Amino acid sequence: EIEGLKEQIDNASAKLEEETQKVAKAEKLRKNKAFCDQSMKLLSEVKEKIVEETRKRIEDETRKAFFDLIWKTQTYKTLEIDDDYNLKLISAEGYPCLGSAAASERQLVAFAFMLALHKVSGFDAPILIDTPVGRVSDLQRVNFGEALIKSSLKKQMVLLFTKAEYSEDIKKVLAGVGSKMLMAVKPNEKEVEFHVID
């Protein structure tokens, strides 16, 4: 009977040791989970902070670029970018006015936003703009052309004009700036020839 009890004690001790190890393992897992949860919370907070700081930098750079390029000095108060990256142009009177701004001014907002994205991201690639003054009225073409030239001093740009767009006033603005080429579609309509002009 004593031998039987000793065997039961040994079995119970082994079982106790096994369960103790399970408890220790469970406690270790619980601590690891708590660490992971805390790390995830911290990483989420850091991510939110980085996203907000990046949005704020893009907003600041967009505003700076826009007001450096805009030819009107009294019409607009500020330019804002909300959390969803919607741009808001605020008038001097304090109301949103992007929808009522001239096409050239809306285009300038988009251009300033693109320059800001390039600057903040560090992605410093050339910019290609097709028909840059196509939607810009005759009165604003010179101003917009001058804004493009001003920003091109810091960045390589390729501007593609149609014959109608490349008017005398634009030619004057672009005189002495960069290389100018004429693109002509070959008769087979599959190839383009480039001819240096000016």
ABEGO torsion letter per residue (X at the ends): XAAAAAAAAAAAAAAAAAAAAAAAAAAAAAAAAAAAAAAAAAAAAAAAAAAAAAAAAAAAAAAAAAAAABABAAABABBBBBAAGBBBBBBAAGBBAAAABBAAAAAAAAAAAAAAAAAAAGBBBBBBBBGAAAABBAAAAAAAAAAAAAAAAABBBBBBBBAAABBAAAAAAABGBEBBBBBBBBAAGABBBBBBBX
